[in-house]
Amino acid sequence: MQPQETPKDALISIPIHSSTRDFIDQAAKVIGKDRSDFVLEAAYEKAQEILSDQTTLTLNNKQWDAFNSMLDTPPKMNNKLKTLLMAQAPWSEWR
């Protein structure tokens, strides 16, 4: 989340069930945050995720060709890539 230099000038207020509030409080406590900071950070991150999926990149023909060339060119093997390719996928254990 971007740090804000100016004082806060808006309020978000929503009604929720006490069990939901308690659940949020429990998660916030685990990471050392208060409820407001936890909820604001989670909402901001979700907003970034949604909006980043809506971003359109415009490329001219030369840029498009260069982009496709990079996608079509196999990566050069290095130790980090080799380790990654040899690692078991985390979801393979979710049976």
C-alpha positions in Angstrom: 0.0 0.0 0.0 1.2 3.5 -0.8 2.2 5.6 2.2 -0.1 8.7 2.5 1.5 12.0 3.3 -1.7 13.8 4.0 -4.1 13.2 6.9 -6.9 10.7 6.4 -10.0 12.4 5.1 -12.5 9.5 4.5 -14.2 6.8 6.5 -15.4 3.3 5.5 -18.0 1.8 7.7 -19.7 -1.5 7.1 -22.0 -3.7 9.2 -20.7 -7.2 9.8 -21.6 -10.2 12.0 -19.6 -10.3 15.3 -18.3 -13.7 14.3 -16.8 -12.3 11.1 -15.3 -9.4 13.1 -13.8 -11.8 15.6 -12.3 -13.9 12.8 -10.7 -10.8 11.2 -9.4 -9.7 14.6 -7.8 -13.1 15.1 -6.0 -13.0 11.8 -4.9 -9.4 12.3 -3.5 -10.2 15.7 -1.4 -13.1 14.3 0.4 -10.6 12.0 0.6 -7.8 14.6 -1.9 -5.5 13.0 -5.1 -3.9 14.3 -8.4 -4.6 12.6 -8.5 -1.3 10.6 -5.0 -1.7 9.2 -5.6 -5.4 8.4 -8.9 -4.7 6.6 -7.6 -1.7 4.7 -4.5 -3.5 3.6 -6.5 -6.6 2.4 -9.0 -4.4 0.6 -6.2 -2.4 -1.1 -4.4 -5.5 -2.2 -7.5 -7.0 -3.7 -8.3 -3.7 -5.5 -4.7 -3.8 -6.9 -5.2 -7.4 -8.1 -8.5 -6.6 -9.8 -7.3 -3.5 -11.4 -4.0 -5.0 -12.6 -6.1 -7.6 -14.5 -7.8 -4.8 -16.3 -4.6 -3.1 -17.5 -4.2 -2.9 -21.3 -0.8 -2.7 -22.8 -0.5 -1.1 -26.2 2.5 -2.2 -28.4 3.4 -1.1 -31.9 4.3 -3.7 -34.5 8.0 -3.7 -33.6 7.3 -4.1 -29.9 4.8 -6.8 -30.5 7.3 -8.8 -32.6 10.0 -8.4 -30.0 7.5 -9.5 -27.3 6.5 -12.6 -29.2 10.1 -13.4 -30.0 10.9 -13.4 -26.2 8.0 -15.7 -25.6 9.1 -18.1 -28.3 12.7 -18.2 -27.2 13.5 -20.8 -24.6 15.1 -19.4 -21.4 18.8 -20.0 -20.8 19.4 -22.7 -18.3 20.9 -21.6 -15.0 21.0 -23.0 -11.5 17.8 -21.2 -10.3 15.8 -22.3 -13.3 17.1 -25.9 -12.9 16.1 -26.0 -9.3 12.7 -24.6 -10.1 12.1 -27.2 -12.9 13.2 -30.0 -10.6 11.0 -29.0 -7.7 7.8 -30.8 -7.0 4.7 -28.6 -7.6 3.2 -27.5 -4.2 -0.3 -28.5 -5.4 0.7 -32.0 -6.2 0.4 -32.9 -2.5 -3.2 -31.6 -2.2 -4.9 -34.9 -2.8 
